[in-house]
Amino acid sequence: MSRLYRPQDDYDNWWALGSIVEFNDPYGERLRGRIVRTSSNPTYFHVEVRGRRYEVDLHEDNMEMVWGDDD
């Protein structure tokens, strides 16, 4: 029997390349983008938003996963 797969239940997908996240930009605006680079530091990411790349810290920039089809 099939069942609905929920990506948020698969912890291997959290904070991975291609994941959609929201974070606070340097001016406090909330942005949504896609992880395009990860680091050996598990809290440091590059996130692309509308063609611009941001260096994002998981904690300092209040980064959160976004689940669903919308970018």
N, C-alpha and C positions, 0 to 999 in steps of 0.2 A: 504494500500500500504506500502511496506517495504521501509526502507531507511538505508543507511550505518551508523553504530554506530561508532563514533570516540571517543576513550577513553579520549582524551585531552579535550573534551567538557564536561566531567563529573568531576567537581571539587572535588567530593568525592573520586576519585581515585588518586588524586595528593598526593604524599608523604605518601602513604599507604604501609603496609606490602606487600611485593612481587613486588612493583614498581621497574622498571629498571631506574637507574640514572647514570649520569656521574659526576665526581668530580675530584679535584686536590689532589693527594696524598701528603705526607709530603715533597717529593722531586720535586714537580711541574709536575709530569707525570699525564696525564689525564687517569683516570680509569673508567671502566663501571662495575656496579654490581647491586645486588638486595638488597633492604631494608629488613633486617631481624629483626630489633628491632626499635621501636619508643620510645619516651620519653614524659614525661609531659611537657618538654621544646620543643615547636613546631619547633625549628630549629636544633635539635640534633637527629642523627640517627646512627644506626649500619648498615653498608653496607658490604655484603660479595662479594668478588672478587676472583674467582679461589680458593676457599677454605680458604681464609684469610679474617678476619673481620677487618674493619676500623671504627673508631669513626669519624663521619663526621658532620660538621656544615654547614647548608644550605648556609650561607652567606660567612663565612671565607674560605670555600673550594670550592666555586663557583659551588655548586651542581645544576644540571639541570635534569629535567625529560627527558626520552628517550621514544619515542612512536614508536611502531612497534613490530614485532615478533622477531627480532634478539636480543640476549643477548650480 
